[in-house]
């Protein structure tokens, strides 16, 4: 899918032309509202594309449009049928494959030093990312949770991670 060229909003000159070398992979995300929120945040943060696999809904769907507010027309996206093959292809093209998941080997989001380009995976809202897919990832990253709850809504987690990647990428480019 083609995307409209990125144009920073007025006053955002530090971001002019910035495109993050980051793809987001949603595997078995069941809520179309969450998928729409990912499209909207991916547009705002300047992500490369969304990869949609498993039961994750694909546009056009009214529930996606409701939260994406047109971003599903701007953000490049691909349907992924063979997840393992797609991850192997990304790795072959130099992508770090990072699962956003609490696991024994997970590093803190703020300590993580991503190796761009990056493909960041998010999984099912209740079950998370399957063990097979987690095993195929180079890195596991956790968002620090200080309260009683140990998880966030997947779209909220996605927004946190995308903007942290934007901050880190800007730092590497010396634009902060």
C-alpha positions in Angstrom: 0.0 0.0 0.0 1.4 3.4 -0.9 1.5 6.1 1.7 1.2 9.9 1.5 4.7 11.5 2.1 5.3 12.6 5.6 4.9 16.3 6.4 5.6 17.5 9.9 3.1 19.7 11.5 3.8 23.4 11.9 6.5 24.1 14.5 7.9 20.5 14.3 11.0 21.3 12.2 13.2 19.0 14.2 11.1 16.2 12.7 10.9 17.4 9.1 11.3 14.4 6.8 12.1 12.0 9.7 10.9 8.5 9.1 11.6 5.9 11.8 13.2 2.7 10.5 10.7 0.7 12.6 8.0 -1.7 11.6 5.3 -2.8 14.1 4.0 -6.4 13.9 0.7 -7.1 15.4 0.1 -10.9 15.9 -3.3 -12.0 16.9 -4.5 -8.6 18.2 -8.2 -9.3 18.6 -9.6 -5.8 19.0 -10.1 -3.7 15.9 -10.2 -0.6 18.0 -6.6 -1.5 19.2 -5.6 -2.0 15.6 -7.0 1.4 14.7 -5.1 3.0 17.6 -1.9 1.4 16.3 -2.5 2.9 12.9 -3.1 6.3 14.4 0.0 6.2 16.6 2.2 4.7 13.8 1.2 7.7 11.7 1.9 10.2 14.4 5.3 8.7 15.3 6.4 8.2 11.7 6.7 4.4 11.6 7.6 2.6 8.4 4.7 0.2 8.4 2.4 -2.1 10.2 2.5 -5.9 9.7 -0.7 -7.7 10.5 -0.7 -11.4 11.2 -2.9 -14.1 12.7 -6.4 -13.0 13.7 -5.5 -9.3 13.6 -8.1 -7.4 11.5 -7.1 -5.7 8.3 -8.5 -2.5 6.8 -11.1 -1.6 5.6 -13.1 -2.2 8.8 -15.3 0.5 10.4 -14.0 -0.3 13.9 -10.4 0.3 12.7 -11.4 3.5 11.0 -13.2 4.7 14.1 -9.9 4.9 16.1 -7.5 5.3 13.2 -9.2 8.5 11.9 -7.9 8.1 8.4 -4.4 6.9 9.4 -5.2 3.5 7.9 -5.1 5.3 4.6 -1.7 6.9 5.2 0.3 4.2 7.0 1.8 1.4 4.9 0.6 -2.0 6.0 1.0 -5.6 5.0 -0.9 -8.8 5.7 1.5 -11.5 7.0 0.5 -15.1 6.3 3.7 -16.9 7.2 5.0 -15.1 10.3 8.2 -17.1 10.7 9.2 -16.5 7.1 8.5 -12.8 7.4 10.6 -12.5 10.6 13.4 -14.3 8.9 13.2 -12.0 5.9 13.3 -8.9 8.1 16.3 -10.3 10.0 18.0 -11.0 6.7 17.5 -7.3 5.9 19.2 -6.2 9.1 16.2 -5.8 11.4 16.4 -6.4 15.1 13.3 -8.4 16.1 12.0 -7.2 19.4 9.0 -8.6 21.4 7.3 -6.3 23.8 6.6 -8.9 26.5 7.4 -9.5 30.1 9.7 -12.5 30.2 12.7 -13.7 32.2 15.0 -12.4 29.6 13.3 -9.0 29.0 15.2 -5.8 29.3 13.7 -2.6 30.5 12.4 -0.3 27.7 14.5 2.6 29.0 17.7 0.5 29.1 17.1 -1.1 25.7 19.5 0.1 23.0 17.7 -0.9 19.8 19.7 -1.6 16.6 17.8 0.1 13.9 16.1 -0.9 11.8 13.8 -2.7 14.3 10.6 -4.7 14.0 8.6 -4.6 17.2 6.1 -7.3 18.0 2.9 -7.0 20.0 0.6 -9.9 20.7 -2.8 -11.0 21.8 -4.4 -8.7 24.5 -4.8 -11.6 27.0 -2.4 -14.3 25.9 0.5 -12.1 24.7 3.0 -13.4 22.2 3.2 -17.2 21.6 6.2 -19.1 22.9 7.2 -20.0 19.3 7.2 -16.4 18.2 9.0 -15.2 21.4 11.8 -17.8 20.7 12.2 -16.3 17.2 12.8 -12.8 18.6 16.3 -11.3 19.2 15.2 -9.2 22.1 12.4 -9.1 24.7 11.5 -5.7 26.1 9.3 -4.8 29.0 7.7 -1.6 30.0 8.3 -0.8 33.6 5.2 -1.3 35.7 5.3 0.2 39.2 1.7 -0.3 40.3 -0.3 -3.4 41.2 -1.2 -4.2 37.5 1.5 -5.8 35.5 0.2 -5.0 32.0 -1.2 -2.2 29.9 -3.7 -2.1 27.1 -1.8 -3.3 24.0 -2.4 0.0 22.1 -1.2 2.1 25.1 1.9 -0.1 25.3 2.4 0.4 21.6 2.2 4.2 21.9 4.8 4.2 24.7 7.2 2.0 22.8 6.8 3.9 19.5 7.5 7.3 21.1 10.5 5.9 23.1 11.9 4.6 19.8 11.4 8.0 18.2 13.3 9.6 21.1 16.1 7.1 20.9 16.4 7.4 17.1 16.5 11.2 17.3 19.3 10.9 19.8 21.3 8.7 17.5 20.9 11.2 14.7 21.9 14.1 16.9 18.7 16.0 16.5 17.9 16.3 20.3 
